[in-house]
Amino acid sequence: MRYWMIVVLSLCGTLPAFAQDELVTGSLWGNYALDNSATLYLASAEGDAKASPAAATTKSDKPAYEERYFTANTVHKYLGIGSIAAAGATLLAPKEEDGAHEALARTAAGLGVRPVITRLLFHWDDFDLSNGVSDPDNLHATLTTLGTLGYLVAVSEAPDSGHAGFGGVGAIAMAVGIKMNW
């Protein structure tokens, strides 16, 4: 039985050798191929008229490139947007000791640090000082880093007065820095 399995598996690998340039019916497959979807065609790098009608219709329906949902860029972007959302929620939350305001502020600071880390890990080559700070990538990195520092200073100064200014400036710098690239 083992030898028969080896023979069957080796014959399955030879199926592409039966591919034809054009549709051949009646000679090799007999009446097995009643429609074009069951026929094998040779692969071609050029798009020619010999391609199967089924492949021609699906080719125009699909985009040439489908972006993946989970990439370093999307993680970087959504962490930054999440930090702005948490900062906005911090502004609206009631100011109580150990309440939602404090938890949301720490969340905004934590979410603000993570895009900076992902920027350093995955986009280090985008940061180039030869173009100056006015380069969009450099300005984005500078503003969002200053926004994160504003969050961190506001959280560290928290129950004392004056921390709201650092948090507000940090949120504005983060929002402007993200809006530049989005």
Secondary structure, DSSP 8 states (H G I E B T S, - for coil): -HHHHHHHHHHHTTGGGG-BSS---SSSSTTS--SGGG--B---SS--TTS-HHHHHHHHHS-S----SS-HHHHHHHHHHHHHHHHHHHHHS---TTSHHHHHHHHHHHHHHHHHHHHHHH-GGG--GGG-TTSHHHHHHHHHHHHHHHHHHHHHTTTSTTHHHHHHHHHHHHHHHHHHH-
